[in-house]
Amino acid sequence: MRSKNQELMNKIVEFIDNQYSSIGRTPTIREIATELNISKSSVGNYLNTLIDKGLITNSGGSRGIITNKMSKSKTNIVQIPIVGSIACGVPLFAEENIESYLPISKDFLGSGNYFILKANGNSMINAGICNGDYVIVRQQETADEGQIIVALLDDEATLKRYYLDKVNKKVRLHPENNRMKDMFYDNVIIQGVAVKVIKDLI
């Protein structure tokens, strides 16, 4: 009997995790009872046992059940702000207002602070960055040569590959598009380094 109870408790936890993963919310007691073909009172008893065992918590409400897996996933997720558009051709004014947030796992990004900009134009297509792509940028004020940076130029931002022209003592911003020419500046303000691209595949 104890083995059967344990098996049913495992199924309850698994169902809760699956529901949260697939539809973004935990099931009600009624939904658990229907799924496992047991009474609501039995579900309540099992949930209390799971709470006592430290396998779940209940924050209250009909959908307040939180499993250990859910709790771990929540603490490993960061909300990355999407802060307007970034020019990939003619630089556009850098909008500082946050349009929305995108939840991303810390394991996917690593340490650091990040923001997301939407690419506008096709000057970086040879680097795999196309118009409409979301570019994840790690905030930093320096970069290594060859990295793709977000550069602030007279209150405008652009996404280009970063080089130093040591002969002419200029910063060279290189568009990854064979039809476009390099851009040279005495100095640029680096806002961050592009690390990943999120795109639709058609």
C-alpha positions in Angstrom: 0.0 0.0 0.0 2.8 2.4 0.9 4.4 1.7 -2.5 1.2 2.4 -4.3 0.8 5.7 -2.3 4.3 6.7 -3.2 3.7 6.0 -6.9 0.5 8.1 -6.9 2.3 11.0 -5.1 5.0 10.8 -7.8 2.3 11.0 -10.5 0.7 14.0 -8.8 4.0 15.9 -8.7 4.7 14.9 -12.3 1.3 16.0 -13.5 1.7 19.4 -11.7 5.1 19.9 -13.3 3.9 18.9 -16.8 0.9 21.3 -16.6 3.1 24.1 -15.4 5.6 23.5 -18.2 3.0 23.1 -21.0 0.4 25.8 -20.1 2.2 28.0 -17.6 0.0 27.3 -14.6 -0.5 24.6 -12.0 -3.7 22.4 -11.9 -6.5 22.7 -9.4 -7.3 19.8 -7.0 -10.3 19.0 -9.3 -8.1 18.8 -12.4 -5.6 16.5 -10.5 -8.5 14.3 -9.3 -9.9 14.0 -12.9 -6.5 13.3 -14.4 -5.6 10.5 -11.9 -9.2 9.3 -11.5 -9.2 9.7 -7.7 -11.4 11.8 -5.4 -10.7 15.4 -4.5 -10.4 14.5 -0.9 -7.7 11.9 -1.7 -5.8 14.5 -3.7 -6.0 16.9 -0.7 -4.6 14.2 1.6 -1.8 13.4 -0.8 -0.9 17.1 -1.2 -0.8 17.5 2.5 1.6 14.5 2.7 3.7 16.0 0.0 3.9 19.3 1.9 4.9 17.5 5.0 7.7 15.7 3.1 8.9 19.1 1.7 8.2 18.0 -1.9 5.8 20.8 -2.6 4.6 24.1 -1.1 1.2 25.8 -1.3 1.1 29.6 -1.6 -2.7 29.6 -1.3 -5.5 29.8 -3.9 -6.7 27.1 -6.3 -3.5 27.1 -8.2 -1.0 27.8 -5.5 0.9 24.5 -5.6 4.6 24.9 -6.2 6.8 21.8 -6.7 10.6 21.8 -6.0 11.2 21.6 -9.7 9.1 24.7 -10.3 10.7 26.6 -7.5 14.2 25.8 -8.9 13.3 26.8 -12.4 11.8 30.1 -11.2 15.0 31.1 -9.3 17.1 30.2 -12.4 15.1 32.5 -14.7 15.9 36.2 -15.3 13.7 38.8 -17.0 15.8 40.4 -19.8 14.5 43.8 -20.9 13.7 44.5 -24.5 14.8 48.1 -25.0 13.6 49.2 -28.4 15.4 48.8 -31.7 19.0 48.9 -32.9 20.1 50.1 -36.3 21.9 47.7 -38.7 22.4 50.2 -41.5 21.7 53.8 -40.8 21.9 54.3 -37.0 18.6 55.0 -35.3 18.0 56.9 -32.1 18.5 54.5 -29.2 15.2 54.2 -27.4 15.7 53.7 -23.7 12.2 52.8 -22.8 11.7 49.1 -22.0 9.1 47.6 -24.3 8.7 44.3 -22.6 10.7 41.5 -20.9 11.8 38.1 -22.0 12.4 35.3 -19.4 15.6 33.4 -20.1 17.5 30.8 -18.1 20.7 32.0 -16.4 22.4 28.8 -17.6 21.7 29.9 -21.2 23.4 33.3 -20.7 26.0 33.0 -18.0 26.9 35.8 -15.6 26.4 39.5 -16.3 23.6 41.9 -17.0 21.8 41.7 -20.3 19.4 43.6 -22.5 17.7 42.7 -25.8 17.5 44.9 -28.9 15.6 44.3 -32.1 17.8 44.5 -35.2 16.6 47.0 -37.8 18.1 46.7 -41.3 20.5 44.2 -43.0 24.0 45.5 -42.4 24.8 42.5 -40.2 23.3 39.7 -42.4 26.7 38.0 -43.0 27.0 37.5 -39.2 23.6 35.9 -39.2 21.7 38.9 -37.8 18.8 39.9 -40.0 16.1 42.5 -39.9 13.7 41.7 -37.0 16.0 39.4 -35.1 16.3 39.9 -31.3 19.9 40.4 -30.3 20.9 39.5 -26.7 23.6 42.0 -25.5 25.8 41.7 -22.4 26.2 45.1 -20.9 29.9 46.2 -20.8 31.9 49.3 -21.7 34.8 47.5 -23.4 35.2 45.0 -26.1 37.8 42.9 -27.9 38.5 43.4 -31.6 36.3 41.4 -33.7 33.4 41.3 -31.3 30.0 42.7 -32.4 29.1 45.7 -30.2 26.4 48.1 -29.5 28.0 51.5 -30.1 26.6 54.8 -29.0 27.3 57.5 -31.5 26.0 61.0 -30.8 22.9 59.6 -28.9 22.3 57.1 -31.6 23.1 53.4 -31.4 24.3 50.9 -34.0 25.3 47.3 -34.1 28.6 46.6 -35.8 31.8 44.6 -35.6 34.5 46.4 -33.6 38.0 47.0 -34.8 40.8 49.5 -34.0 42.6 51.3 -36.9 45.9 51.8 -35.2 47.5 53.6 -38.1 44.9 56.3 -38.3 44.0 56.1 -34.6 40.4 55.5 -35.3 37.7 53.1 -34.3 36.5 51.0 -37.3 32.9 49.7 -37.2 32.5 47.0 -39.8 29.1 46.1 -41.2 28.7 42.4 -42.1 27.3 43.2 -45.5 29.4 43.3 -48.7 27.5 46.2 -50.0 28.3 48.5 -47.1 31.5 50.3 -46.2 33.3 50.5 -42.9 32.5 53.4 -40.6 35.4 55.3 -38.9 35.2 57.3 -35.7 37.6 59.1 -33.3 35.8 57.4 -30.4 32.6 55.4 -29.7 30.8 54.6 -26.4 30.4 50.9 -26.1 27.1 49.9 -24.5 27.5 46.1 -24.7 28.6 43.1 -26.7 26.2 40.9 -28.7 26.3 37.3 -27.5 23.2 35.6 -29.0 20.5 36.0 -31.6 16.9 34.9 -31.3 15.2 34.5 -34.7 12.2 33.0 -36.4 12.9 30.1 -38.8 10.6 30.0 -41.8 
